[in-house]
């Protein structure tokens, strides 16, 4: 979340005060994290075949990071993992309840249509 938040904070800054260098470094760190996750995710869930607290913890960061810095075509396991998370009833409920606050997110135009 911390690395993803760099882009969000930058988007909220007034023109002329944006930190392009800091945002580029943050995007590089996100890409490194995505590659690590791609190589180390469990078969179905973060740490194996059972949905755990690790998956609950992963959702907010992955959800928003995927909007701020979308996954590449090579990150299929990560993309599929996020899609599995988004299909869980509990996640659908959380996102439904968060809907009123999405208008405050500076990347809202990049959010998937379903949100």
C-alpha positions in Angstrom: 0.0 0.0 0.0 2.8 2.4 0.9 4.4 2.2 -2.6 1.0 2.4 -4.4 0.1 5.4 -2.3 3.0 7.5 -3.9 1.1 7.6 -7.2 -2.2 8.4 -5.4 -0.6 11.3 -3.4 1.1 12.6 -6.5 -2.3 12.6 -8.4 -3.7 14.7 -5.6 -1.0 17.3 -5.7 -1.6 20.7 -7.4 0.0 21.1 -10.9 3.6 22.2 -10.6 4.2 20.3 -7.4 4.0 16.7 -8.7 7.0 14.4 -8.1 7.5 12.6 -11.4 10.8 11.0 -10.2 9.3 9.7 -7.0 6.3 8.3 -8.8 8.5 6.5 -11.4 10.6 4.9 -8.6 7.4 3.8 -6.9 6.1 2.2 -10.2 9.4 0.4 -10.5 9.0 -0.9 -6.9 5.5 -2.0 -7.7 6.7 -3.9 -10.8 9.3 -5.7 -8.7 6.7 -6.6 -6.1 4.3 -7.8 -8.9 7.1 -10.0 -10.3 7.9 -11.5 -6.9 4.2 -12.2 -6.3 3.9 -13.7 -9.8 6.7 -16.2 -8.9 5.6 -17.0 -5.4 1.8 -17.1 -5.2 0.2 -20.3 -4.1 -1.7 -22.4 -6.6 -5.1 -20.9 -5.7 -4.6 -18.5 -2.8 -1.7 -16.5 -1.5 -0.2 -19.3 0.5 -1.9 -22.4 -0.8 -5.2 -24.0 -1.4 -7.1 -22.3 1.5 -8.3 -18.7 1.7 -6.5 -17.2 4.6 -5.8 -13.8 6.3 -3.0 -13.4 3.9 -5.5 -13.1 1.1 -7.6 -10.6 3.1 -4.5 -8.6 3.7 -3.5 -8.7 0.0 -6.8 -7.4 -1.4 -6.7 -3.7 -0.6 -3.1 -3.2 -1.9 -3.6 -5.3 -5.0 -6.9 -3.8 -5.8 -5.7 -0.3 -5.8 -2.2 -1.0 -7.0 -3.7 -2.8 -10.1 -5.5 0.5 -10.9 -2.6 2.8 -10.2 0.0 0.6 -12.0 -1.8 -2.2 -14.0 -0.4 -5.7 -14.2 1.5 -6.6 -17.4 0.6 -9.4 -19.8 3.3 -11.5 -18.2 1.7 -11.3 -14.8 -1.1 -13.8 -15.5 -0.9 -15.6 -12.1 -1.2 -12.3 -10.3 -4.0 -11.1 -12.5 -5.9 -14.4 -12.0 -5.3 -14.3 -8.3 -6.9 -10.8 -8.0 -9.8 -12.0 -10.1 -10.4 -14.9 -7.7 -10.3 -12.5 -4.8 -12.8 -10.2 -6.5 -15.2 -13.1 -7.0 -15.4 -14.0 -3.3 -18.8 -13.0 -1.8 -17.0 -11.3 1.2 -14.9 -9.2 -1.2 -17.9 -8.3 -3.3 -19.6 -7.1 -0.1 -16.6 -5.0 1.0 -16.3 -3.4 -2.4 -20.0 -2.7 -2.5 -19.9 -1.0 0.9 -16.8 1.0 -0.2 -18.5 2.2 -3.4 -19.6 5.6 -2.0 -15.9 6.5 -1.3 -14.5 5.5 -4.7 -15.4 9.0 -6.0 -12.6 10.3 -3.8 -10.0 8.1 -5.4 -8.0 10.2 -7.9 -7.7 7.2 -10.4 -11.4 6.6 -10.5 -11.5 7.0 -14.3 -9.1 4.0 -14.5 -11.3 1.8 -12.2 -13.0 -1.1 -13.9 -16.6 -0.4 -14.9 -18.0 -2.8 -12.3 -16.9 -0.4 -9.6 
